[in-house]
Amino acid sequence: MEKPDTIRERLDLALEAAGLDFWENDLVSGTVIHKATRIFSELGYSDEDAPYLVDDLLSLVHPQDIPVIKEAIEQHLQGRSAQYRCEFRIRSKSGDWVWYANYGKVMDGDNQAGRRFIGVTFNINDRKSQEELLKRTNRALHVISRCHRLIHNIDDENELLQEICRIIVENGGYRMAWVGFAQNDLEKTVEPMAYAGFEAGYLEKLHISWNDAEDNDSPTGKAIRSGEVMVIRGIANNPDADSWRSIALERGFSSAISIPLRIEGQSIGNLNIYSDEYHAFDSEEIDLLKQLAADLSFGISHIRNKIKARITEETIEHLAHYDALTDLPNRTLFSHYLQQALAISKRSNSRFAVMFIDVDNFKPINDKLGHDVGDLLLAEVAKRLRLSLRESDIAARFGGDEFLVLLPTIESDDDARIVADKIADSLRLPFPIADNAIRISASIGIAIYPDNGHDENYLIRNADMAMYKAKREETPVCFYAE
């Protein structure tokens, strides 16, 4: 029969080989029969530290895990669990949190039931790390999926940025997220555009810049300058966080990542994410978040391109119907309004007027003062035309120094004369252009529907003829008369 010492030696070797640290407590006397000490060497503590740490083990346990340990022990001692099992974190000498597990059971001893509390402590950090990796990976995948759907369903850039930040925080479990755009001002600032999560004035206090000053340790600035992802793990001890450590820790930020947003090869800004986990942002998580940033960059580019296309389309549409110099409707759009007036007047048996206006002696002014001054004069004439008309009236540029006006509703010829006189009086006032007080006059011809024509061509032609009669008679306004 083997000696007890031999059996004990083999048991110790088996426990060591299995990575198990044995412990035993006497529940009757309250004494510790065998202390777990091996874990302290694993955690980097010296042999001199171990005796003191054993007696005050809970001081090394993560504060969130202490209630968990106590509850597990209570459950087992009260017989509500067949075995005591608990997982918890212990602070290592370096300050890292390392995961351990306790498995134990209350057993009989010295003819007393339930006297001995025996168990083992062992390192589960690798398993927990894999679980955390899987959790973070799944979390990032979920965020990417949600954001991908969002990117294709939002046309407003600000709304897109805000929703992306919200999803990162709410669905990704991160502490805070924000998007900033690089500005090309003298200080090369980074302007926050959207954020979600526990911000609490963080961005206002940060004063972020992407300049290349030696004391600029901002990961946001570095990522924009380099176009590379910047990761800061362990903000509490990382020298790259010296200038912003305190305000980050106040908000529970333990790690941070800054991912450049790139469009057409240029960094336009950053997606910035903060975690309360010390060792967040492993390589797999970084790759997924880089994909998210690429998707966001695509979304921003897509929205901006759509806006550019819409502006281009609207510009082309505008140029097709408005005069480039005066921004008045051109002949094509005026024709459309005139056709509408004809249709309405025919149905309602109402009257309207068409005016043909020519700027007198424009050519000598244009030749003397130059085409630039001539263009400015025509633009000012157009402005005075608008100011002289009623809200329902339409002014258009016919070409050169000639303009058309449509009065879509008149009760009598006098209504048209009142407007024409107002136009003529307005145009006789001097035009202060390029250090010149330019004086002009205008000849205005008027044709009335249905008296002077029943279609567009006749009405414009007859108004033109009336304008020439006004010129010949040297009178500002003349009505068409057969």
Sequence and secondary structure as in RCSB ss.txt:
>XXXX:A:sequence
MEKPDTIRERLDLALEAAGLDFWENDLVSGTVIHKATRIFSELGYSDEDAPYLVDDLLSLVHPQDIPVIKEAIEQ
HLQGRSAQYRCEFRIRSKSGDWVWYANYGKVMDGDNQAGRRFIGVTFNINDRKSQEELLKRTNRALHVISRCHRL
IHNIDDENELLQEICRIIVENGGYRMAWVGFAQNDLEKTVEPMAYAGFEAGYLEKLHISWNDAEDNDSPTGKAIR
SGEVMVIRGIANNPDADSWRSIALERGFSSAISIPLRIEGQSIGNLNIYSDEYHAFDSEEIDLLKQLAADLSFGI
SHIRNKIKARITEETIEHLAHYDALTDLPNRTLFSHYLQQALAISKRSNSRFAVMFIDVDNFKPINDKLGHDVGD
LLLAEVAKRLRLSLRESDIAARFGGDEFLVLLPTIESDDDARIVADKIADSLRLPFPIADNAIRISASIGIAIYP
DNGHDENYLIRNADMAMYKAKREETPVCFYAE
>XXXX:A:secstr
   HHHHHHHHHHHHHHHTEEEEEEETTT  EEE   HHHHHTT  TTTHHHHHHTGGGGB TTTHHHHHHHHHH
HHTTSSSSEEEEEEEE TTS EEEEEEEEEEEEETTEEEEEEEEEEEE HHHHHHHHHHHHHHHHHHHHHHHHHH
HTT   HHHHHHHHHHHHHHTT  SEEEEEEE  STT BEEEEEEEES TTHHHHH  B    TT   HHHHHHH
H S EEE  TTT GGGTTTHHHHHHTT  EEEEEEEEETTEEEEEEEEEES TT   HHHHHHHHHHHHHHHHHH
HHHHHHHHHHHHHHHHHHHHHB TTT SB HHHHHHHHHHHHHHHHHHT EEEEEEEEETTHHHHHHHH HHHHH
HHHHHHHHHHHHHS TT EEEEEETTEEEEEEEEESSHHHHHHHHHHHHHHHHS EEETTEEE   EEEEEEEET
TT SSHHHHHHHHHHHHHHHHHHT SEEE   
